[in-house]
């Protein structure tokens, strides 16, 4: 596993202001398009789940097991994709992964049993998990090349793509069959993959010239000063390697705590608003929309905030903001207060996940991204059922307060991460 010897000074050095030429390079635009397409394709599937459920005649529990296959396929694939990114480079793996996701999107519409749906969702999940690891690995490389914390902007693209996919899917639900809707979504995904993939492979994001030794290690996440000078990278000492692994795990736990909240909000917020706060169905739907828009807006401004206050402070501030907002959502007696709380939760959670993944990639390369992503998406997997079990035991409002606790812990973990940054071995 190629591990980088990152010094504290390097990992916390101020980012350079981008030139007009490189701020939005073709490579960055292309990779943002891939993130947006990933969100669009996933949302296109989500809005058709009720139709697919009726098509396969699934009970709630059977559908839950089929959906678990999607998560299982994603989590099982992520570590493998990390190794492929090391060997072949993150850009070609990104293109192949989004192409696989695009080909898998139409398949659920052709299933007629829960078993066949589960098998198809394993493939869908594999494409989704592969795309997320490969795209984030490529994004980490571009962040390093641009010397600017632009990772939140890529995840903003994902959020915007998801909003667009949900909106278009909802508008066409009554006029376009599930088969045609998913087939057209897959075709659009392949078209974007072809166009953006060409730009991604050609774009260099203003990368300075490197010596051959540095180029050979670039795919494995190399980028220290010694390597840029053309020197052979030193093998990290065992103590440094252990520090890097621990650092990546702590960052993965930060992502997990964030994703726990995102998954819980997605599955339980609407039900809480209708059953406990007594909101109308329209206001409950508007509550989740407000959360999604707030998260998108927070990510759009994430790069600016990262530069102004620093990534550690941004994660900490976000965690505490989401904690306060979630307490309001869970315990507020009025609809207006709960809706305002959801906006705070969206703003608070917006940048924790992308910044945690970015720092894991900077420390451990593509495999660092894979490890942190696997932990992160595990959080999204366990969040909804944990809330469900707790809701049966103590009620949904109290169960949702665990999201507040998770957000606060996610905000505090970066301080432990900062103290664990490995010191570079001498060259």
Residue, then its C-alpha position, 0 to 999 in steps of 0.5 A: x500500500x503506497x503511503x505518503x509521508x505527509x508533514x504537519x506543515x505540508x498538510x496544514x499549509x495555506x492553499x494558493x489562490x488559483x489563477x484564472x486559467x486553472x480555477x475551473x480547468x477542463x479536468x475539474x469541470x469534467x470531474x464535476x460533471x461525473x459527480x453530478x451524473x452520479x447523483x442524477x443516476x442514483x436519484x433517477x433510481x430512487x424516485x422509481x422505487x415505488x414502481x419497482x416495488x409494485x412490479x416485483x410484488x415485494x413486501x416492505x421487508x422483502x424490499x428492504x432486503x433487496x435494497x440492502x443488496x445495493x449497499x452490500x454491492x457498494x461496500x464490497x466493491x470499494x476496497x477493490x476499486x482503491x487498489x485498481x486506482x493505485x494500479x491504473x490511475x483514478x481517472x480511467x477507473x472513474x470513467x469505467x465505473x460511471x459507465x458501469x453505473x449507467x449500464x446498470x441503471x435500466x436493469x431494475x425495470x426489467x426484474x419481476x421478482x425480489x430475487x432478481x431485483x436483489x441480484x441487479x441491485x448488487x451490480x448497481x451498488x458495485x457501480x455506485x460504490x466504484x464510482x464514488x471511490x474512483x471519483x473521490x480519488x481523482x478529486x484528491x489528485x486535482x485538489x493537490x494539483x490546484x493547491x486549493x480545497x475544492x473538494x466540497x465543490x465536487x460534492x456540491x455537483x453530486x447534490x445538484x445532480x441528485x436534486x435535478x434527477x429527483x425533480x425530472x424524475x418526479x415530473x416525468x413519473x406520470x407520463x414516462x414508464x419506469x423502463x423508458x425513464x431509467x433507460x434514458x437516464x442510463x443513455x444520458x449517463x453514457x453520453x456524459x461519460x464519453x464527453x467528460x471522460x475525454x476531457x478528464x483524460x486530457x486535462x492536466x489542471x495546470x499540473x507542473x512538469x514532473x520528473x519521470x519518477x514522480x510521474x510513475x508514482x502519481x497514480x498511487x497518490x504520490x506528491x511529496x517534495x522529494x518526489x516532485x524533485x524526481x527522487x525515489x520516494x522513501x518507504x515509510x517507516x513502520x511507525x509512520x505507516x501505522x500513523x497514516x492508517x490510524x489517521x485514515x480510520x479516524x477520518x473514515x469514522x468522521x465520514x461515518x458519523x456524518x453519513x449516519x445523520x444523512x441516512x437518518x434524515x433521508x429516511x425518517x425526517x418526513x415521518x417525524x414531521x408528519x407524525x410527531x410535529x403534525x406537519x402536512x404532507x406538503x410541509x413535510x416534503x418541503x422540510x426534506x427539500x430544505x435540508x437538501x438545498x441547504x446541504x447543496x448551498x453549504x457545499x457550494x460555499x465549502x471551498x471559500x469557507x475552507x480557505x477562510x477558516x481552515x478545514x478543521x474548524x469548518x468540520x468542527x463548526x459544521x458538526x456543532x451546527x448540525x448538532x444544534x439543528x438536530x436537537x431543534x428538529x427532534x424536540x421542537x414543538x412547532x413545524x416552523x422551528x423543525x424546518x429551520x432546524x433541518x436547514x441548520x442540519x443541512x448546512x452543518x453536515x454539508x462539508x464534513x464528508x467531502x473534507x474527511x474523504x479529501x484528507x484521507x486521500x491526501x494521507x493514504x492515496x486511493x486506498x485511503x479514499x477507499x477505506x474512508x469511503x467504506x466507513x462513510x457509506x457504512x454509516x449511511x447503511x446503519x443509520x436508518x435501521x438504528x433509528x428504527x430500532x430506537x424509535x420502537x424503544x424510546x420514540x422517534x424524537x428521542x431516537x433522532x437525538x442520536x444524530x445530534x450526538x453523532x454530528x457533535x462527535x464528527x465535529x470533535x474528531x478532526x482535532x484528534x486527527x490533527x494530532x495524529x498526522x504523521x511526521x515525514x521520515x527524513x530523506 
